[in-house]
Amino acid sequence: MAIRVVLADDHLMVSEALAGMLCAEADLEVVGVAVDGREALAQVQALRPDVLILAGCRT
């Protein structure tokens, strides 16, 4: 069973790079990407990931 991850960063290039690195791991699954804190909270509530990675987000 893969670890489900939501990424949140206000820079698209950072999110895409992190998603690419994480997706390369067999035991990780990126289930959502958010552009700010509010969207991250909404995705966490909807998707119920195991991990939320916040990188430089503003609400």
C-alpha positions in Angstrom: 0.0 0.0 0.0 1.4 3.4 -1.1 1.8 6.4 1.2 -0.7 9.0 -0.1 0.8 12.5 -0.3 -0.7 16.0 -1.0 1.8 18.7 -2.0 1.3 22.4 -1.4 3.5 25.2 -2.8 2.7 28.5 -4.4 5.4 27.9 -7.1 4.3 25.5 -9.8 7.9 24.6 -10.7 8.6 23.5 -7.1 5.4 21.4 -6.9 6.1 19.7 -10.2 9.7 18.9 -9.2 8.6 17.5 -5.9 5.8 15.5 -7.5 8.2 14.1 -10.0 10.7 13.0 -7.4 8.0 11.5 -5.2 6.2 9.7 -8.0 9.5 7.9 -8.8 9.2 6.1 -5.5 7.2 2.9 -5.7 5.7 3.3 -2.2 4.6 7.0 -2.6 1.5 8.3 -4.5 0.9 12.0 -5.0 -2.9 12.3 -4.8 -3.1 16.1 -4.9 -1.3 19.4 -5.5 -2.4 22.7 -4.0 -1.3 26.2 -4.8 -2.0 27.8 -1.4 -2.9 26.9 2.2 -6.6 27.1 1.8 -6.6 24.7 -1.2 -4.3 22.4 0.7 -6.7 22.2 3.6 -9.6 21.5 1.2 -7.6 18.7 -0.5 -6.7 17.2 2.9 -10.3 17.1 3.9 -11.4 15.6 0.6 -8.6 13.2 -0.2 -7.5 12.1 3.3 -3.8 11.7 2.5 -1.3 10.2 4.8 1.1 13.1 4.4 0.8 16.8 3.6 4.0 18.6 2.4 3.8 22.4 2.7 6.6 24.2 1.0 6.3 28.0 1.1 2.5 28.3 1.0 0.6 31.4 2.0 -3.1 31.5 3.0 
